[in-house]
Amino acid sequence: MKLGIAFACAALIMIGASQVLLFQRMSVLERGLNTPPPRDDSFDRRLAAMKRTVERLASDVRKKKSVPAAPPAKAAPGPAVPSSAAAAAPSEKGTEEESDEKASAKDLPPPLASRRKVLDDVRGRLGALDRNADLQISLEEFDGDMKDFLLIDRNSSGKISAEEMERAIEVEDDALRHVASSDKDGDGLVSPREFQGSSRKFLYLDANLDGFIAPEEYVTSQRRLRDHMDADDLDNDHKLSKAEFAGSTAKFERFDENKDGFIDRDELKEILLQGHDR
């Protein structure tokens, strides 16, 4: 009898101890979810490297002494518009959109506003460059981290062109816009409560699983999407045919939502969101 009572008491003590330990772990987890993580400086580091790269490109232009009148900041010229009246309308619309974007930039929280300022500076410097000067920066000339170079060098040529810099700016700017549109408390991060999407998508974007989405993680998601596409896109047409797709035929047909016989970027993103490799 005494032995049974002793075992029962020991069991109760163990149960109580496990409950205390569980409570402590839950408290730590709750504090972690409610407290912003240490700021990841990789986003700022890459912006600084991009700024130095554009400065280097500008320096090369000056050395070549080929600085004609600067083209418009929006580099990629679209197809010619036949009607002058039709051309005027997009111009006015673009001016209005630029004005709205600048106005919204004033309302950004400090962590995002400082980054937007750097991006605007880089974009302005890039827009003033001569696009006919065949400007490129090699890995040896790149003043930054190698993984940032690889991220910007989209065609893996070993050199960064002005066009690749322009695309990199768009990705960084898009990341800022995504965070700013959901960041209600102004900490420069998106919490689960602030996130405007499914929990599955939040987990996909929260690459470091710290319970928050930072601008850097939006950039990382674009990098993951590009890496998955590039791994199988043998003809570089930015979509996957059945022959290129690494998964089963059934999976291909399931995710080819528009039934055009290809998996495009949006459809590939859906595959990744649902936790499939490819």
SVG drawing of the C-alpha trace seen along z (x, -y; Angstrom):
<svg xmlns="http://www.w3.org/2000/svg" viewBox="-8 -66 46 68">
<polyline fill="none" stroke="black" stroke-width="0.4" points="0.0,0.0 2.7,-2.4 4.7,-1.6 1.6,-2.3 1.1,-5.6 4.7,-6.5 4.4,-5.7 1.2,-7.7 2.9,-10.7 5.9,-10.4 3.6,-10.3 1.8,-13.4 5.0,-15.2 6.2,-14.3 2.9,-15.4 3.1,-18.7 6.7,-19.3 5.9,-18.6 3.0,-21.0 5.2,-23.7 7.8,-23.1 5.1,-23.2 3.8,-26.5 7.3,-28.0 7.9,-26.9 4.5,-28.3 5.4,-31.6 8.7,-31.8 6.9,-31.1 4.3,-33.7 6.9,-36.3 8.7,-35.4 5.6,-35.9 4.8,-39.2 8.4,-40.6 9.9,-41.7 13.1,-39.8 16.5,-41.4 16.6,-43.5 18.1,-41.6 20.6,-43.9 20.9,-41.9 18.3,-44.1 20.2,-47.3 23.5,-45.7 22.3,-44.8 20.9,-48.3 24.2,-49.8 26.0,-47.4 23.5,-48.4 24.2,-52.1 28.0,-51.4 27.5,-49.5 25.5,-52.3 28.2,-54.7 30.8,-52.4 28.8,-52.3 28.6,-56.1 32.3,-56.3 32.9,-54.0 30.7,-56.3 32.8,-59.3 36.0,-57.5 34.7,-56.6 33.7,-60.2 30.4,-59.2 27.7,-61.0 25.0,-62.2 21.7,-63.6 20.3,-61.3 17.3,-59.1 14.2,-59.0 14.6,-57.2 12.2,-54.4 14.7,-52.5 13.0,-49.8 11.4,-51.7 8.0,-50.3 6.7,-50.0 6.2,-53.2 2.7,-54.7 1.4,-55.8 -0.9,-58.6 0.6,-61.6 -2.6,-62.1 -2.5,-58.4 1.1,-59.0 0.2,-62.0 -2.4,-60.0 0.1,-57.4 2.5,-60.2 -0.1,-62.0 -1.1,-58.8 2.6,-58.0 3.0,-61.5 0.0,-60.9 1.2,-57.5 4.7,-58.9 3.0,-61.7 0.9,-59.1 4.0,-56.9 6.0,-59.9 3.1,-60.9 2.8,-57.4 6.5,-57.3 6.1,-60.1 3.8,-58.0 6.2,-55.0 7.4,-54.0 11.0,-55.0 12.5,-51.5 11.0,-51.5 11.3,-55.2 15.1,-55.1 15.3,-52.2 12.9,-53.8 15.2,-56.9 18.2,-54.7 16.2,-53.0 15.0,-56.3 18.6,-57.6 19.8,-54.4 17.0,-54.6 17.7,-58.3 21.4,-57.6 20.7,-54.6 18.2,-56.6 20.9,-59.2 23.3,-56.7 23.9,-56.3 22.3,-53.0 24.4,-52.8 27.7,-52.6 27.4,-48.8 27.9,-49.2 28.7,-46.1 30.2,-45.2 32.1,-42.0 32.2,-40.0 35.8,-41.3 34.5,-44.9 31.4,-44.3 31.7,-45.9 29.4,-43.7 28.5,-40.2 28.8,-37.4 25.2,-36.2 23.9,-39.7 25.9,-39.7 24.3,-36.3 20.9,-37.6 21.3,-40.7 23.0,-38.8 19.8,-37.3 21.3,-35.7 24.3,-34.3 26.7,-35.9 29.2,-36.8 28.5,-40.5 25.8,-42.9 24.2,-45.2 22.2,-48.3 19.1,-46.4 19.7,-43.8 20.2,-46.6 16.9,-48.1 15.2,-44.7 16.8,-44.3 15.5,-47.8 12.0,-46.7 12.2,-43.6 13.5,-45.6 10.8,-48.3 8.1,-45.6 9.2,-44.1 8.9,-47.5 5.4,-48.0 4.3,-44.6 5.4,-45.2 4.2,-48.8 0.7,-47.8 0.3,-45.5 2.5,-47.0 0.0,-48.6 2.2,-49.3 5.1,-50.9 7.8,-48.4 8.8,-47.7 7.6,-44.0 4.4,-42.1 3.0,-40.0 0.5,-37.2 -2.3,-39.5 -1.3,-42.2 -0.8,-39.7 -3.5,-39.9 -3.4,-36.3 -3.6,-32.7 -1.6,-31.2 0.0,-28.9 1.3,-31.8 2.6,-33.5 4.6,-30.4 6.0,-30.3 7.2,-33.9 8.4,-33.7 11.7,-32.1 13.4,-32.2 10.3,-31.1 10.5,-34.0 6.8,-34.9 7.4,-38.0 7.8,-38.9 10.5,-41.4 11.2,-43.0 14.2,-40.8 11.9,-37.7 9.8,-39.0 13.1,-39.3 14.0,-35.8 10.7,-34.4 11.4,-35.9 14.8,-34.4 13.4,-30.9 10.8,-31.3 13.5,-32.2 15.8,-29.4 13.0,-26.8 12.1,-28.2 15.7,-28.4 16.5,-24.9 14.0,-23.4 13.5,-26.1 15.9,-24.7 14.9,-27.0 14.8,-30.2 11.3,-31.2 10.3,-31.8 7.8,-29.0 7.9,-25.2 6.6,-22.8 5.6,-19.2 9.0,-18.0 10.8,-20.5 8.6,-20.0 10.3,-17.8 7.1,-16.5 4.5,-14.0 2.1,-14.6 -0.8,-14.6 0.8,-17.4 1.6,-19.3 -2.1,-19.1 -3.3,-20.0 -1.3,-23.2 -1.6,-24.3 -4.6,-26.4 -5.1,-28.1 -4.5,-24.9 -2.1,-26.4 0.4,-23.5 2.9,-25.5 3.6,-26.2 4.2,-30.0 5.6,-31.9 2.3,-32.4 1.4,-28.7 4.9,-27.7 4.4,-30.0 1.2,-28.2 3.1,-24.9 5.6,-26.3 2.9,-27.8 1.3,-24.3 4.6,-22.9 5.5,-21.0 9.1,-21.0 8.3,-20.8"/>
</svg>
